[in-house]
Amino acid sequence: MTTTRHMCISVSGVLKLSQHEFAERFRDGVCTNSDTGKAMTVSEVRAYFMQAHFLGRKVVPMGQCDNFDYEHGCKGHEVSEA
């Protein structure tokens, strides 16, 4: 058995970016709302990270993960070796 882990991103790290750096990295359409599938604007992405910070989350997933801890990230997924 091996363990697969999903990537995550630091909320405080993203919020420390300058406005210019943030806009460069998260320009319109780079991120997608996982609930709606709709591309997000820079303002929507910033609001998402601000909300995550308000909720006390240290990291957020970079995709779908059903075993995620907002303090430490993906807890891992056992994968059988075939």
C-alpha positions as CSV (number, residue, x, y, z in Angstrom):
1,M,0.0,0.0,0.0
2,T,1.1,3.5,-0.7
3,T,-0.4,6.8,0.4
4,T,-1.4,9.6,-1.9
5,R,-1.7,13.2,-0.6
6,H,-3.4,16.1,-2.2
7,M,-1.7,19.5,-2.3
8,C,-2.8,22.5,-0.3
9,I,-2.0,26.2,-0.1
10,S,-1.2,28.4,2.9
11,V,-3.9,30.9,3.6
12,S,-1.6,33.3,5.4
13,G,1.0,32.9,2.7
14,V,-1.4,34.0,0.0
15,L,-2.7,36.9,2.1
16,K,0.9,38.2,2.5
17,L,1.2,38.7,-1.3
18,S,1.1,42.3,-2.5
19,Q,-1.9,43.3,-4.5
20,H,0.2,43.1,-7.7
21,E,1.6,39.6,-6.8
22,F,-1.9,38.3,-5.9
23,A,-3.4,39.6,-9.2
24,E,-0.5,38.0,-11.2
25,R,-0.9,34.6,-9.5
26,F,-4.7,34.5,-9.3
27,R,-5.7,36.4,-12.4
28,D,-9.3,36.0,-13.6
29,G,-10.1,32.4,-14.5
30,V,-7.1,30.7,-12.8
31,C,-9.3,29.4,-10.0
32,T,-12.6,27.6,-10.2
33,N,-15.4,27.5,-7.6
34,S,-15.6,23.8,-6.6
35,D,-19.3,24.1,-5.9
36,T,-20.4,25.7,-9.2
37,G,-17.5,25.0,-11.5
38,K,-17.5,28.7,-12.5
39,A,-14.2,30.5,-13.1
40,M,-13.5,33.0,-10.3
41,T,-12.4,36.6,-10.6
42,V,-9.4,37.9,-8.6
43,S,-11.8,39.6,-6.2
44,E,-13.7,36.4,-5.6
45,V,-10.4,34.5,-5.0
46,R,-9.3,37.2,-2.5
47,A,-12.7,37.0,-0.7
48,Y,-12.4,33.2,-0.5
49,F,-9.0,33.4,1.2
50,M,-10.2,36.2,3.5
51,Q,-13.2,34.0,4.5
52,A,-10.8,31.0,5.1
53,H,-8.7,33.2,7.3
54,F,-11.8,34.5,9.2
55,L,-12.7,30.8,9.8
56,G,-9.3,30.1,11.2
57,R,-8.2,27.8,8.4
58,K,-4.4,27.6,8.0
59,V,-4.5,25.8,4.6
60,V,-7.0,25.1,1.9
61,P,-7.1,22.2,-0.6
62,M,-6.0,22.7,-4.2
63,G,-8.7,20.5,-5.6
64,Q,-11.2,18.0,-4.2
65,C,-10.1,16.0,-1.2
66,D,-12.5,14.0,1.1
67,N,-9.9,13.6,3.9
68,F,-8.8,17.1,4.5
69,D,-7.8,18.9,7.7
70,Y,-7.8,22.8,7.4
71,E,-4.8,22.9,9.8
72,H,-2.5,20.3,8.3
73,G,-3.8,19.5,4.9
74,C,-4.7,16.2,3.3
75,K,-4.5,13.3,5.8
76,G,-3.7,10.8,3.0
77,H,-5.4,8.2,0.9
78,E,-4.3,4.6,0.9
79,V,-3.8,3.3,-2.7
80,S,-3.2,-0.4,-3.3
81,E,-0.3,-1.2,-5.6
82,A,-1.6,-3.1,-8.6
